[in-house]
Amino acid sequence: MNRTALLVGLAYTAIGVLSPFLSSPTTVVFWRVAAFVVSGIVFVVHVLHEHFRRRNPARRTAWHAAVGAAVGGLGLALAANIHELGLATGFRPKLLIALVAWPVLTGVPAFVAALAVAAGLVGIEDRRR
């Protein structure tokens, strides 16, 4: 696994897990939007890093971005399952589905978006030559 993708996935997990601790009942919407925006910035920086710094082709760039997003989704699913274990209502086994669903639901759209961006960057570079 790409080390950068792993670090980015851990960053997504940290953003998702830590942002609720910053919010109060009156600022919860702000912090949710802020977490979404920061995650978007991390995604764009990751795609740009893979394309320009590592000089990866569009598919590899998209794959690494998708892996980062999927790792983040898995981290959030693990955090949700651990949180659920501590609740008085008991653990819901259906939440185990999140361990597969969340990485897929984050990784697939990330792949498509990163592929479009990386292919667009290649097209721009080709026109400049």
DOGUDREN-546916 format. One record per residue: x, y, z of N, C-alpha, C, O in turn. Coordinates in steps of 0.05 Angstrom, whole numbers, plus 32768, in hexadecimal, padded with zeros to 4 digits. Layout:
XYZXYZXYZXYZ
...
***
This chain:
80117FE8800080008000800080128019800080278019800D
8009802D7FF2801780467FF080178054800C800280578018
802E805C801580318069802F8021808380308015808A8045
80218092801B801380AB801A7FF580A6801C7FE780B5802B
7FEB8092800E7FCE808C80107FC78084802C7FB1808B8036
7FD88075803A7FD2806D80557FD1808680677FBF80888078
7FE5809880647FE580B080757FCD80C2806F7FC180CD8082
7FC580C480567FAD80D3804F7F9480C6805B7F8380D48066
7F9380AC805A7F7C809E80667F7B80A280847F6580A6808F
7F9280A280917F9280A880AE7F8A80C580B37F7D80CA80C8
7F9180D780A17F8980F380A47F6A80F580A27F5E810380B2
7F5E80E8808E7F4180E8808C7F3480DD80A57F2080E880AF
7F3F80C780B07F3480BC80C87F3680D080E07F2380D380EF
7F4E80DC80E27F5180EF80F87F3E810780F57F32810F8109
7F3B811180DD7F28812780D97F0C811F80E17EFE812E80EF
7F03810780D87EE880FE80DE7EE480F880FB7ECE80FC8106
7EF880ED81097EF580E581257EF880FE81377EEA8100814B
7F0A811081317F10812681437EFD813E81407EF9814D8153
7EF2814281287EE2815A81247ECA815C81367EC28172813E
7EBC8146813E7EA6814881507EAE8153816C7E9E815F817A
7EC7814E81747ED08157818E7ED38176818E7ED4818281A4
7ED5818281777ED8819F81757EBD81AD81767EBC81C5817A
7EA8819E81717E8E81AB816E7E7E81AC81887E83819C819B
7E6D81C081897E5981C2819E7E3E81C081907E3C81C08178
7E2881BF819F7E0E81BD81927E0881D4817F7DF981D1816C
7E1481EB81847E0F820281727E238203815A7E1E82128147
7E3981F5815C7E4D81F681467E5181DC81377E6381D98128
7E3F81C9813B7E4281AE812F7E4281B081117E5281A28104
7E3081C081057E2F81C280E87E4981CE80DD7E5481C480C9
7E5381E280EA7E6C81EF80E27E8381DA80E17E9181D980CD
7E8581CB80F67E9C81B880F87E9881A180E47EAC819680DB
7E80819980DF7E7B818480CA7E84818E80AF7E91818080A0
7E7C81A680A87E8381B2808F7EA181B6808E7EAE81B18079
7EAD81C080A47ECA81C480A47ED981A980A07EED81A88091
7ED0819480AC7EDC817980A97EDA8171808C7EED81658080
7EC38176807F7EBF816F80637ED2817E80517EDE8173803F
7ED4819880567EE681A980467F0381A1804A7F12819F8036
7F0C819C80627F27819480677F2D8179805A7F428176804E
7F1A8167805B7F1E814D804E7F208151802F7F3081448022
7F10816380257F12816980087F2D817580007F38816E7FEB
7F38818680117F528191800C7F67817B800E7F7A817B7FFD
7F65816980217F78815380237F778142800A7F8C813A7FFF
7F5F813D80007F5C812D7FE77F69813B7FCF7F78812E7FC1
7F6481547FCC7F7081637FB57F8F81637FB77F9D815F7FA3
7F9981697FCF7FB681697FD37FC1814D7FCD7FD7814B7FC1
7FB381387FD57FBD811D7FD07FBE81187FB27FD2810D7FA8
7FAA811F7FA47FA9811A7F877FC0812A7F797FCE81207F68
7FC381437F817FD881547F767FF481497F7C800681497F6C
7FF7813F7F95801181337F9D8017811A7F8C802D81177F82
800381097F88800880F17F79800E80F77F5C801E80EA7F4F
8001810C7F51800581137F35801F81227F30802F811A7F1F
802381377F3F803A81497F398053813F7F478069813F7F3B
805181387F60806A81317F6F807381157F69808B81117F64
806181027F69806880E67F64806880DF7F47807180CA7F3F
805D80F17F36805B80ED7F19804D80D37F11805580C57EFF
803880CD7F20802880B57F1A801580BA7F03800B80D07F00
800F80A57EF37FFB80A87EDE7FDF80AB7EEB7FDC80A77F03
7FCC80B37EDB7FB180B97EE67FA580A27EF57F9980A67F0B
7FA780897EEB7F9A80727EF97FA8806D7F137F9A80677F27
7FC2806E7F147FD080697F2E7FCA80807F427FC6807A7F59
7FC980987F387FC180AF7F497FA580AA7F557FA180AE7F6D
7F9280A27F447F77809D7F4D7F7680867F607F6780877F74
7F8680717F5B7F86805A7F6D7F9080617F887F8580597F9C
7FA680717F897FB180797FA37F9D808B7FB37F9B80887FCB
7F90809D7FA47F7C80AE7FB17F65809D7FBC7F5A80A27FD1
7F5D80897FAC7F4780787FB57F4F80677FCD7F3F80637FDF
7F67805D7FCD7F71804E7FE57F7180607FFD7F6980578013
7F7A80787FFB7F7A808B80117F5E808F801C7F59808F8034
7F4B8094800A7F2F809880127F24807F801F7F1580808033
7F2A806780147F20804E801F7F2B8049803A7F1D803F804C
7F45804F803E7F51804C80597F43805E806D7F3E80578083
7F3D807780647F2E808980757F13807F807C7F0A80818093
7F05807480687EEA8068806D7EEC805080807EDB804D8091
7F008040807D7F048029808F7F0A803380AB7EFF802880BE
7F1B804780AD7F21805380C87F08805D80D67F04805980EE
7EF7806B80C67EDE807680D27ECB805F80D97EBD806180ED
7ECA804A80C97EB9803380CF7EC3802580E97EB2801D80F9
7EDD802280EC7EE8801781047EE18028811C7ED9801E8131
7EE4804281197EDD8055812F7EC0805381367EB98053814E
7EAE805181227E92804E81287E8B803481367E7B80348149
7E98801E812E7E948005813C7E9E800681597E917FFB816B
7EB58012815D7EC0801481787EAE802681897EA8802081A1
7EA4803C817E7E92804D818C7E78803E81947E6E804181AA
7E6E802F81817E56801F81867E59800B819D7E46800681AC
7E718000819F7E757FED81B57E727FFA81D07E6B7FEC81E3
7E79801481D27E77802181EC7E5C802C81F37E5980368209
7E49802A81E27E2E803481E87E1E802181F97E22800881F7
7E0D802B82097DFD801B821B7DE8800A820C7DDF7FF58217
7DE1801281F47DCC800481E57DD67FEA81DA7DC77FD981D1
7DF17FE681DA7DFC7FCD81D07E057FCF81B37DFE7FE381A5
7E147FBC81AB7E207FBD81907E0C7FB3817C7DFF7F9E8180
7E0A7FC181657DF97FB8814F7E0B7FAA813B7E1B7FB8812E
7E087F9081377E197F8281247E177F8D81077E297F8980F7
7E007F9981007DFE7FA480E57E137FBA80E07E197FBF80C8
7E1E7FC680F57E327FDA80F17E4C7FCF80E67E5C7FDD80DB
7E4F7FB480E87E667FA780DC7E677FAA80BE7E7C7FA980B1
7E507FAE80B27E4E7FB280957E5E7FCB808D7E697FCC8077
7E607FDE809F7E6E7FF780997E8C7FF280947E9980018086
7E967FDD809F7EB37FD6809B7EB97FD0807E7ED07FD38075
7EA57FC8806F7EA97FC380527E9C7FDA80427EA87FE3802E
7E857FE2804A7E767FF6803B7E848011803A7E86801D8025
7E8D801C80517E98803680517EB2803980407EB5804D8032
7EC4802580417EDB8028802F7ED3802880117EDE80368001
7EBF8017800A7EB680177FEF7EA880317FE77EAC803C7FD2
7E97803B7FF97E8780537FF47E99806C7FF47E9080817FE9
7EB1806B7FFE7EC380827FFD7ED8807D7FE77EDF80907FD9
7EE180657FE47EF6805F7FD17EEE80617FB47EFD806C7FA3
7ED680577FAD7ECE80577F917EC980737F867ED4807A7F71
7EBA80857F957EB880A07F8B7ED280AF7F8A7ED780C07F79
7EE480A97F9D7EFE80B67F9E7F0E80AE7F857F1C80BF7F79
7F0C80957F7D7F1A808C7F657F10809B7F4C7F2080A47F3C
7EF6809D7F4A7EEA80AA7F327EF280C77F327EFA80D27F1D
7EF080D57F487EF780F27F497F1480F67F447F1C81087F35
7F2580E67F517F4280E97F4D7F4A80E37F307F5C80F07F25
7F3D80CF7F247F4480C87F087F3C80DF7EF67F4B80E57EE3
7F2680EB7EFB7F1D81027EEA7F3181197EED7F3981267EDA
7F39811F7F067F4B81357F0B7F66812F7EFF7F7281407EF1
7F7181177F047F8B81107EFA7F8C81107EDB7F9F81197ECF
7F7781057ECF7F7681057EB27F7481227EA77F8081287E92
7F6581337EB57F64814F7EAD7F7F815C7EAF7F87816D7E9E
7F8E81567EC47FA981617EC77FBC81587EB17FCC81677EA7
7FB9813E7EA97FCA81347E937FC381437E797FD4814A7E6A
7FA981477E757FA081567E5D7FAB81727E5C7FB4817C7E47
7FAB817F7E737FB5819B7E747FD3819B7E6F7FDD81AC7E61
7FE181877E7A7FFE81867E76800581807E598018818B7E4E
7FF5816F7E4C7FFA81687E307FF681807E1E800581847E0A
7FE281917E247FDD81A97E147FF381BE7E167FF981CD7E04
800181BE7E2D801681D17E31803081CA7E23804181DA7E1F
803281B17E1B804B81A77E0E804B81AE7DF1805E81A77DE3
***
